[in-house]
Every structure is written in structure tokens, then in C-alpha cells.
Amino acid sequence: MSTTMTVRLEPDLKERLEHLAAATHRSKSFLAAEAIREFVELNEWQIREIQAALQEADAGDFASAEEVNDVLGRWGVNGD
């Protein structure tokens, strides 16, 4: 099931969307919905990762200086 939403676009962006729709044989609505879906999924993922990192930080779950230096050493970087 889908619902309708009105979106205001700058004239140039609307024209670009129209050209893309014609070139891909897709509707403007399909392309806009796909773009919004990808944007929402990416931002949801980023928020989840930030929240998980904050929980780890609050729990004191950090790498030790030795662990960091070991990893940097494998990359040929001096961590000191």
C-alpha cells in the first residue's frame, strides 16, 4: 500500500528528474520514492550505529592503548 505526499522541488531538479525518468523508463514518483527510501535507510543506519557507539562508550568499552598501537603497527604507523 502506498500513500500520496507532495514535495516541492526547485525547477532545475524537477527537470532533471523528468529527464532521468524518461531515460530509465521509470516514473518520477518511482524514482523519488526510491531516493527517499535510500535516504531514510542510510540515515536510520547511521543513527543506529551512533547509538550503539554511544552505549559502548558509556559502558567504557574502549580499545586499550596497546591494542590501538598493535593495529597501527600492522599498518606501518607509529601510534606514539
Backbone as a printed PyTorch tensor [residue, N CA C, xyz], in Angstrom:
tensor([[[  0.8420,  -1.1680,   0.0000],
         [  0.0000,   0.0000,   0.0000],
         [  0.8870,   1.2320,   0.0000]],

        [[  0.4710,   2.2470,  -0.6840],
         [  1.2360,   3.4830,  -0.7220],
         [  0.3240,   4.6550,  -0.3930]],

        [[  0.9280,   5.7710,  -0.1380],
         [  0.1980,   6.9830,   0.1750],
         [  0.7870,   8.1240,  -0.6400]],

        [[  0.0540,   9.2030,  -0.7370],
         [  0.4930,  10.3400,  -1.5390],
         [  1.0850,  11.4080,  -0.6460]],

        [[  2.1740,  12.0220,  -1.1470],
         [  2.8340,  13.0970,  -0.4310],
         [  3.2630,  14.1290,  -1.4690]],

        [[  3.0960,  15.3720,  -1.1680],
         [  3.5040,  16.4300,  -2.0780],
         [  4.8880,  16.9190,  -1.6730]],

        [[  5.7560,  17.0650,  -2.6620],
         [  7.1150,  17.5250,  -2.4140],
         [  7.3870,  18.7120,  -3.3340]],

        [[  7.9190,  19.7770,  -2.7650],
         [  8.2900,  20.9420,  -3.5650],
         [  9.7330,  20.7760,  -4.0260]],

        [[  9.9370,  20.9470,  -5.3280],
         [ 11.2700,  20.8360,  -5.9080],
         [ 11.6270,  22.1280,  -6.6250]],

        [[ 12.8950,  22.4180,  -6.6530],
         [ 13.3720,  23.5190,  -7.4680],
         [ 13.1410,  23.1440,  -8.9270]],

        [[ 12.8330,  24.1180,  -9.7840],
         [ 12.5480,  23.8130, -11.1970],
         [ 13.6420,  22.9940, -11.8690]],

        [[ 14.9100,  23.3160, -11.6010],
         [ 16.0150,  22.5910, -12.2160],
         [ 16.0250,  21.1300, -11.7900]],

        [[ 15.7880,  20.8750, -10.5030],
         [ 15.7720,  19.4990, -10.0120],
         [ 14.5970,  18.7270, -10.6070]],

        [[ 13.4510,  19.3780, -10.7220],
         [ 12.2870,  18.7160, -11.3230],
         [ 12.5760,  18.3360, -12.7720]],

        [[ 13.2350,  19.2260, -13.4920],
         [ 13.5700,  18.9410, -14.8900],
         [ 14.5560,  17.7830, -14.9870]],

        [[ 15.5300,  17.7740, -14.0960],
         [ 16.4950,  16.6660, -14.0800],
         [ 15.8060,  15.3470, -13.7730]],

        [[ 14.8670,  15.3740, -12.8420],
         [ 14.1090,  14.1640, -12.5010],
         [ 13.3010,  13.6930, -13.6960]],

        [[ 12.6930,  14.6190, -14.4070],
         [ 11.9160,  14.2620, -15.6030],
         [ 12.8040,  13.5960, -16.6580]],

        [[ 14.0030,  14.1490, -16.8640],
         [ 14.9310,  13.5510, -17.8370],
         [ 15.3690,  12.1520, -17.3850]],

        [[ 15.6480,  12.0170, -16.1110],
         [ 16.0480,  10.7140, -15.5880],
         [ 14.9170,   9.7000, -15.7300]],

        [[ 13.7100,  10.1230, -15.4410],
         [ 12.5520,   9.2320, -15.5640],
         [ 12.3950,   8.7600, -17.0110]],

        [[ 12.5490,   9.6820, -17.9420],
         [ 12.4210,   9.3120, -19.3550],
         [ 13.5390,   8.3610, -19.7800]],

        [[ 14.7520,   8.6440, -19.3320],
         [ 15.8960,   7.8220, -19.7210],
         [ 15.8330,   6.4210, -19.1330]],

        [[ 15.2450,   6.2850, -17.9550],
         [ 15.1960,   4.9760, -17.2890],
         [ 13.8650,   4.2650, -17.4690]],

        [[ 12.9340,   4.9250, -18.1510],
         [ 11.5890,   4.3650, -18.3520],
         [ 10.9140,   4.0560, -17.0160]],

        [[ 11.1550,   4.9420, -16.0560],
         [ 10.5170,   4.8530, -14.7400],
         [  9.7190,   6.1250, -14.5130]],

        [[  8.7740,   6.0550, -13.6120],
         [  8.0010,   7.2620, -13.3120],
         [  8.7780,   8.1590, -12.3610]],

        [[  8.4630,   9.4320, -12.3760],
         [  9.0800,  10.3640, -11.4320],
         [  8.7530,   9.9310, -10.0080]],

        [[  7.5550,   9.4640,  -9.7910],
         [  7.1570,   9.0170,  -8.4500],
         [  8.0020,   7.8390,  -7.9920]],

        [[  8.2440,   6.8960,  -8.8830],
         [  9.0670,   5.7330,  -8.5310],
         [ 10.4680,   6.1820,  -8.1300]],

        [[ 11.0770,   7.0390,  -8.9560],
         [ 12.4380,   7.4880,  -8.6800],
         [ 12.5140,   8.2920,  -7.3820]],

        [[ 11.5340,   9.1450,  -7.1490],
         [ 11.5230,   9.9440,  -5.9280],
         [ 11.3450,   9.0460,  -4.7030]],

        [[ 10.4480,   8.0890,  -4.7880],
         [ 10.2190,   7.1730,  -3.6690],
         [ 11.4740,   6.3530,  -3.3840]],

        [[ 12.1560,   5.9100,  -4.4360],
         [ 13.3800,   5.1300,  -4.2600],
         [ 14.4700,   5.9880,  -3.6070]],

        [[ 14.5990,   7.2270,  -4.0340],
         [ 15.5980,   8.1240,  -3.4530],
         [ 15.3000,   8.3780,  -1.9770]],

        [[ 14.0530,   8.6040,  -1.6490],
         [ 13.6680,   8.8370,  -0.2570],
         [ 13.9110,   7.5850,   0.5770]],

        [[ 13.5760,   6.4130,   0.0270],
         [ 13.7820,   5.1520,   0.7400],
         [ 15.2700,   4.9700,   1.0640]],

        [[ 16.1320,   5.1860,   0.0850],
         [ 17.5670,   5.0290,   0.3100],
         [ 18.0840,   6.0450,   1.3320]],

        [[ 17.5990,   7.2770,   1.2640],
         [ 17.9980,   8.3170,   2.2130],
         [ 17.5980,   7.9240,   3.6320]],

        [[ 16.3630,   7.4650,   3.7970],
         [ 15.8730,   7.0870,   5.1220],
         [ 16.6540,   5.8940,   5.6600]],

        [[ 16.8790,   4.8800,   4.8270],
         [ 17.6200,   3.7010,   5.2780],
         [ 19.0350,   4.0670,   5.7030]],

        [[ 19.7180,   4.9130,   4.9330],
         [ 21.0760,   5.3240,   5.2770],
         [ 21.0910,   6.0790,   6.5980]],

        [[ 20.1750,   7.0060,   6.7680],
         [ 20.1600,   7.7940,   7.9920],
         [ 19.7390,   6.9640,   9.1930]],

        [[ 18.8240,   6.0230,   9.0170],
         [ 18.4650,   5.1250,  10.1180],
         [ 19.6780,   4.2970,  10.5410]],

        [[ 20.4440,   3.8060,   9.5590],
         [ 21.6360,   3.0170,   9.8450],
         [ 22.6410,   3.8610,  10.6170]],

        [[ 22.8720,   5.0940,  10.1600],
         [ 23.8280,   5.9580,  10.8410],
         [ 23.4050,   6.2160,  12.2860]],

        [[ 22.1450,   6.4720,  12.5080],
         [ 21.6550,   6.7270,  13.8660],
         [ 21.8240,   5.4890,  14.7370]],

        [[ 21.5030,   4.3080,  14.1960],
         [ 21.6900,   3.0730,  14.9690],
         [ 23.1540,   2.8830,  15.3510]],

        [[ 24.0540,   3.1200,  14.4090],
         [ 25.4840,   2.9440,  14.6820],
         [ 25.9790,   3.9590,  15.7090]],

        [[ 25.5140,   5.1870,  15.6130],
         [ 25.9030,   6.2070,  16.5920],
         [ 25.3890,   5.8260,  17.9740]],

        [[ 24.1440,   5.3810,  18.0560],
         [ 23.5780,   4.9910,  19.3480],
         [ 24.3320,   3.8020,  19.9320]],

        [[ 24.6980,   2.8470,  19.1040],
         [ 25.4580,   1.6900,  19.5870],
         [ 26.8390,   2.1300,  20.0790]],

        [[ 27.4690,   3.0350,  19.3550],
         [ 28.7860,   3.5220,  19.7660],
         [ 28.6950,   4.2910,  21.0790]],

        [[ 27.6420,   5.0690,  21.2440],
         [ 27.4570,   5.8000,  22.4980],
         [ 27.2530,   4.8450,  23.6710]],

        [[ 26.5080,   3.7670,  23.4420],
         [ 26.3140,   2.7700,  24.5030],
         [ 27.6440,   2.1140,  24.8720]],

        [[ 28.4610,   1.8010,  23.8530],
         [ 29.7790,   1.2130,  24.1230],
         [ 30.6430,   2.1940,  24.9030]],

        [[ 30.6030,   3.4580,  24.5120],
         [ 31.4060,   4.4620,  25.2070],
         [ 30.9300,   4.6320,  26.6420]],

        [[ 29.6150,   4.6700,  26.8400],
         [ 29.0680,   4.8020,  28.1910],
         [ 29.4600,   3.6190,  29.0650]],

        [[ 29.6180,   2.4360,  28.4420],
         [ 29.9950,   1.2350,  29.1800],
         [ 31.5140,   1.1420,  29.3610]],

        [[ 32.2400,   2.1120,  28.8000],
         [ 33.6940,   2.0830,  28.9200],
         [ 34.3540,   1.0600,  28.0320]],

        [[ 33.6690,   0.6580,  26.9720],
         [ 34.1710,  -0.3770,  26.0670],
         [ 35.0760,   0.2540,  25.0080]],

        [[ 36.3360,   0.5150,  25.3970],
         [ 37.3030,   1.1360,  24.5110],
         [ 38.4680,   0.1850,  24.2860]],

        [[ 39.1690,   0.3930,  23.1820],
         [ 40.4000,  -0.3580,  22.9490],
         [ 41.4840,   0.2330,  23.8360]],

        [[ 42.3500,  -0.6230,  24.3350],
         [ 43.4690,  -0.1450,  25.1500],
         [ 44.5040,   0.5000,  24.2240]],

        [[ 45.4030,   1.2630,  24.8160],
         [ 46.4660,   1.8910,  24.0330],
         [ 47.3070,   0.8310,  23.3310]],

        [[ 47.5300,  -0.2860,  24.0140],
         [ 48.3050,  -1.3760,  23.4120],
         [ 47.5970,  -1.9510,  22.1860]],

        [[ 46.2900,  -2.1680,  22.2890],
         [ 45.5180,  -2.6920,  21.1560],
         [ 45.5610,  -1.7310,  19.9720]],

        [[ 45.4230,  -0.4450,  20.2600],
         [ 45.4750,   0.5620,  19.1910],
         [ 46.8470,   0.5500,  18.5290]],

        [[ 47.9030,   0.5320,  19.3290],
         [ 49.2530,   0.5220,  18.7790],
         [ 49.5260,  -0.7410,  17.9650]],

        [[ 48.9960,  -1.8870,  18.3990],
         [ 49.1550,  -3.1320,  17.6440],
         [ 48.5330,  -2.9880,  16.2540]],

        [[ 47.3310,  -2.4440,  16.1930],
         [ 46.6500,  -2.2720,  14.9000],
         [ 47.4140,  -1.2790,  14.0330]],

        [[ 47.8130,  -0.1580,  14.6180],
         [ 48.5650,   0.8410,  13.8560],
         [ 49.8800,   0.2600,  13.3610]],

        [[ 50.5170,  -0.5610,  14.1960],
         [ 51.7630,  -1.1940,  13.7980],
         [ 51.5980,  -2.0900,  12.5920]],

        [[ 50.4760,  -2.7760,  12.5080],
         [ 50.2130,  -3.6340,  11.3440],
         [ 50.0790,  -2.8180,  10.0680]],

        [[ 49.7090,  -1.5600,  10.2140],
         [ 49.5630,  -0.6600,   9.0600],
         [ 50.8440,   0.1390,   8.8280]],

        [[ 51.8610,  -0.1190,   9.6490],
         [ 53.1220,   0.5910,   9.4780],
         [ 53.0760,   2.0220,   9.9740]],

        [[ 52.1920,   2.2760,  10.9480],
         [ 52.0340,   3.6230,  11.5090],
         [ 52.4690,   3.5770,  12.9620]],

        [[ 53.2220,   4.5840,  13.3550],
         [ 53.6460,   4.6810,  14.7520],
         [ 52.5810,   5.4300,  15.5270]],

        [[ 51.9640,   4.7840,  16.5120],
         [ 50.8980,   5.3830,  17.2820],
         [ 51.3550,   6.2700,  18.4050]],

        [[ 52.6470,   6.3280,  18.6550],
         [ 53.1610,   7.1480,  19.7680],
         [ 53.2830,   8.5970,  19.3880]]])
